[in-house]
Amino acid sequence: MFNKFLRENKISAAILTVIRLYLGYSWFTAGFHKITGGFDAAGFLKGAIANPVKGPDGNMVYSWYVHFLESFALPNIDVFNFIVPWGETLIGLGLLLGCLTTAAMFFGLVMNFSFFLAGTVSHNPTDIFLGFIILAAGFNAGKYGLDRWVVPFIRKTAKTYTSKNNAAA
């Protein structure tokens, strides 16, 4: 019942728009400040490796993630210095414009969980909660945005492409 309300109701679409704009503004400004102000993730990654999330027993909780940061992220810091600010900016832009909202929110959640696994709590739990609401709502979250036109166009194009490929086979 709640899922139907989220996915189909016009009032829900309006509420989702407010949530989407809030998250979009947060993502966009965070990314834009990193792009314009210079950004280097090396310090953050070194800190996450040196001080990983620990459980009540004092052992690392996400040792696999620390290993990922140590063996992949830190050696490829230039890639991450590009992906993080531009990813944040594009996620924010997608949410602000309501364009490819579901995809933008999915990647926003991936980044939120990445920060969370690295030990940064900050506003990530709230963003994750709101992000899952947007993701669960699907198309309705971008109904009052560019998704109103973009999603039907993509569906029509994909259907036409599939029909042409099936006819040729």
TATA-V344034 format. One record per residue. N is the residue number from 1. RES is the residue in one small letter. SS is DSSP state (2 for helix, 1 for strand, 0 for the rest). PHI is phi in radians with two decimals (* if undefined). D_FIRST is the distance of its C-alpha to the first C-alpha in Angstrom with 2 decimals. Layout:
BEGIN
((N & RES & SS & PHI & D_FIRST) (N & RES & SS & PHI & D_FIRST))
END
This chain:
BEGIN
((1 & m & 0 & * & 0.00) (2 & f & 2 & -1.14 & 3.83) (3 & n & 2 & -1.10 & 5.40) (4 & k & 2 & -1.11 & 5.13) (5 & f & 2 & -1.03 & 6.32) (6 & l & 2 & -1.10 & 8.76) (7 & r & 2 & -1.55 & 9.98) (8 & e & 2 & -2.26 & 10.54) (9 & n & 0 & -1.45 & 11.05) (10 & k & 2 & -1.22 & 14.76) (11 & i & 2 & -1.14 & 14.63) (12 & s & 2 & -1.05 & 12.64) (13 & a & 2 & -1.05 & 15.40) (14 & a & 2 & -1.20 & 18.01) (15 & i & 2 & -1.12 & 16.85) (16 & l & 2 & -1.09 & 16.63) (17 & t & 2 & -1.11 & 20.09) (18 & v & 2 & -1.11 & 21.51) (19 & i & 2 & -1.09 & 20.33) (20 & r & 2 & -1.07 & 21.61) (21 & l & 2 & -1.16 & 24.88) (22 & y & 2 & -1.07 & 25.39) (23 & l & 2 & -1.14 & 25.03) (24 & g & 2 & -1.07 & 27.06) (25 & y & 2 & -1.09 & 29.80) (26 & s & 2 & -1.06 & 30.01) (27 & w & 2 & -1.15 & 30.32) (28 & f & 2 & -1.08 & 32.68) (29 & t & 2 & -1.16 & 35.02) (30 & a & 2 & -1.09 & 35.21) (31 & g & 2 & -1.20 & 36.15) (32 & f & 2 & -1.08 & 38.45) (33 & h & 2 & -1.12 & 40.35) (34 & k & 2 & -1.23 & 40.88) (35 & i & 2 & -1.18 & 42.16) (36 & t & 2 & -1.45 & 44.48) (37 & g & 2 & -1.75 & 45.56) (38 & g & 0 & 1.43 & 46.25) (39 & f & 0 & -2.58 & 44.18) (40 & d & 0 & -2.44 & 45.24) (41 & a & 0 & -1.41 & 42.77) (42 & a & 2 & -1.00 & 45.67) (43 & g & 2 & -1.09 & 45.85) (44 & f & 2 & -1.08 & 42.14) (45 & l & 2 & -1.13 & 42.28) (46 & k & 2 & -1.10 & 45.49) (47 & g & 2 & -1.15 & 44.00) (48 & a & 2 & -1.17 & 40.91) (49 & i & 2 & -1.30 & 43.31) (50 & a & 2 & -1.24 & 45.74) (51 & n & 0 & -2.26 & 43.18) (52 & p & 0 & -1.26 & 40.23) (53 & v & 0 & -1.13 & 37.26) (54 & k & 1 & -2.10 & 38.60) (55 & g & 0 & -1.47 & 37.11) (56 & p & 0 & -1.09 & 38.49) (57 & d & 0 & -1.49 & 41.23) (58 & g & 0 & 1.55 & 42.45) (59 & n & 0 & -1.56 & 41.61) (60 & m & 1 & -1.07 & 39.77) (61 & v & 0 & -1.51 & 36.07) (62 & y & 0 & -2.03 & 35.61) (63 & s & 2 & -1.08 & 39.06) (64 & w & 2 & -1.11 & 37.87) (65 & y & 2 & -1.29 & 36.68) (66 & v & 2 & -1.08 & 40.00) (67 & h & 2 & -1.10 & 41.79) (68 & f & 2 & -1.06 & 39.89) (69 & l & 2 & -1.08 & 40.87) (70 & e & 2 & -1.24 & 44.44) (71 & s & 2 & -1.67 & 45.09) (72 & f & 2 & -2.13 & 43.13) (73 & a & 2 & -1.17 & 41.92) (74 & l & 0 & -1.13 & 45.14) (75 & p & 0 & -1.14 & 47.50) (76 & n & 0 & -1.94 & 45.50) (77 & i & 2 & -1.03 & 45.18) (78 & d & 2 & -1.08 & 46.10) (79 & v & 2 & -1.13 & 43.06) (80 & f & 2 & -1.20 & 40.78) (81 & n & 2 & -1.16 & 42.65) (82 & f & 2 & -1.59 & 41.66) (83 & i & 2 & -1.14 & 38.10) (84 & v & 2 & -1.11 & 36.80) (85 & p & 2 & -1.16 & 37.83) (86 & w & 2 & -1.25 & 37.15) (87 & g & 2 & -1.08 & 33.81) (88 & e & 2 & -1.06 & 32.73) (89 & t & 2 & -1.13 & 34.08) (90 & l & 2 & -1.21 & 32.43) (91 & i & 2 & -1.06 & 29.01) (92 & g & 2 & -1.05 & 29.47) (93 & l & 2 & -1.11 & 30.70) (94 & g & 2 & -1.05 & 27.81) (95 & l & 2 & -1.26 & 25.30) (96 & l & 2 & -1.10 & 27.49) (97 & l & 2 & -1.49 & 27.93) (98 & g & 0 & 1.16 & 24.42) (99 & c & 0 & -2.00 & 26.23) (100 & l & 0 & 0.96 & 24.93) (101 & t & 2 & -0.98 & 22.38) (102 & t & 2 & -1.11 & 20.58) (103 & a & 2 & -1.13 & 24.03) (104 & a & 2 & -1.05 & 25.33) (105 & m & 2 & -1.21 & 22.54) (106 & f & 2 & -1.03 & 22.99) (107 & f & 2 & -1.22 & 26.69) (108 & g & 2 & -1.10 & 26.16) (109 & l & 2 & -1.16 & 24.29) (110 & v & 2 & -1.03 & 27.16) (111 & m & 2 & -1.19 & 29.62) (112 & n & 2 & -1.03 & 27.82) (113 & f & 2 & -1.16 & 27.85) (114 & s & 2 & -1.09 & 31.45) (115 & f & 2 & -1.13 & 32.51) (116 & f & 2 & -1.11 & 30.69) (117 & l & 2 & -1.13 & 32.38) (118 & a & 0 & -1.42 & 35.65) (119 & g & 0 & 1.81 & 35.33) (120 & t & 0 & -1.60 & 34.33) (121 & v & 0 & -1.48 & 31.71) (122 & s & 0 & 0.75 & 32.08) (123 & h & 0 & -1.71 & 28.84) (124 & n & 2 & -1.03 & 27.43) (125 & p & 2 & -1.04 & 24.84) (126 & t & 2 & -1.14 & 23.37) (127 & d & 2 & -1.11 & 23.60) (128 & i & 2 & -1.14 & 21.95) (129 & f & 2 & -1.03 & 18.96) (130 & l & 2 & -1.14 & 18.64) (131 & g & 2 & -1.11 & 19.47) (132 & f & 2 & -1.19 & 16.64) (133 & i & 2 & -1.13 & 14.18) (134 & i & 2 & -1.08 & 16.23) (135 & l & 2 & -1.12 & 16.41) (136 & a & 2 & -1.14 & 12.70) (137 & a & 2 & -1.27 & 12.35) (138 & g & 2 & 1.06 & 15.19) (139 & f & 2 & -0.99 & 16.91) (140 & n & 2 & -1.08 & 15.08) (141 & a & 2 & -1.22 & 16.86) (142 & g & 2 & -1.91 & 20.14) (143 & k & 0 & -1.03 & 19.56) (144 & y & 0 & -1.70 & 21.95) (145 & g & 0 & -2.96 & 24.49) (146 & l & 0 & -1.20 & 26.60) (147 & d & 2 & -1.04 & 23.76) (148 & r & 2 & -0.99 & 23.45) (149 & w & 2 & -1.91 & 26.78) (150 & v & 2 & -1.22 & 27.20) (151 & v & 2 & -1.11 & 24.24) (152 & p & 2 & -1.05 & 25.08) (153 & f & 2 & -1.10 & 28.71) (154 & i & 2 & -1.12 & 28.09) (155 & r & 2 & -1.08 & 26.08) (156 & k & 2 & -1.14 & 28.89) (157 & t & 2 & -1.12 & 31.58) (158 & a & 2 & -1.14 & 30.13) (159 & k & 2 & -1.14 & 29.78) (160 & t & 2 & -1.09 & 33.36) (161 & y & 2 & -1.09 & 34.66) (162 & t & 2 & -1.15 & 33.13) (163 & s & 2 & -1.09 & 34.51) (164 & k & 2 & -1.15 & 37.93) (165 & n & 2 & -1.19 & 38.04) (166 & n & 2 & -1.21 & 37.09) (167 & a & 2 & -1.24 & 39.75) (168 & a & 2 & -1.35 & 42.35) (169 & a & 0 & -1.42 & 41.82))
END
